[in-house]
Amino acid sequence: MYDYETLWSFKTARFEVILDCTVDDDFDRDDFDAATLAGMEAGRYTAFAFRVRVLRDEQVLAVEHLGGSVYDNPHEFAEHHRDPNPAHRNTLERRERGLPVYGCYFPDMVKTCLDEARMVLLTETLCSDA
């Protein structure tokens, strides 16, 4: 059993979207360079497995996972696309200005999970109407 820590959530009357994580002890070391591995061995970085879930009335409708993500603080996974200064956010505007745009999996995981949950709800509706 894994111990997950909730990093972020959004709740309505019946639905909840949750991002949580656990330490990932089963990541592929070949995916990382020597400096990152050295930082992990020194305790500066940790590999995490992130999970996004959509729940309705506390029942899981959809889940997305991403493991082998290395951070010194797991909260960065959900925050680095939301810099308080809009000029620093990871957006197409940055690309248009010739500034670097870094990948961020969190928004895509939420979108994919929401899309899957909508399909579950649509299927439930269609099956109950049949």
Phi, psi and omega in degrees: 000138181262146174263111180261141175251127178285127180256331186199146173206156176226128188231140169240190182303318184240346186242152176214138173247128186231135168250124174223171182211164174217161176294135181258102179271357186242034181277160181274107182299335180292346180280353188237149179282171184299322182294319179293316179297320178296320177296325178290317179296328180278353179088007178282329181235157177223143174274132181237154169248123181258149181220131172248133179230146170246126180240146170238123182050042177070009175257132183289127175261325183203152181217140172233141180235149171213117180252175177067032179259122188257126179215158169275337178220119185296339179297336179301331181303321182263352188253335191289352173263000185238041179306138180303330178269113182305332180292341181259355181291155181279087186228168176297331178302320178297317180297317180297330179273003179080014179268156181295143175238120183260149179293144176220115184280334187304307180300323179292323178295319179296313181299313180298317181295319177296318177300317179295319179296320177299320179295320177299314180295320178296316179298317177302316181295313181295321180289326180285337178278344184284000000 
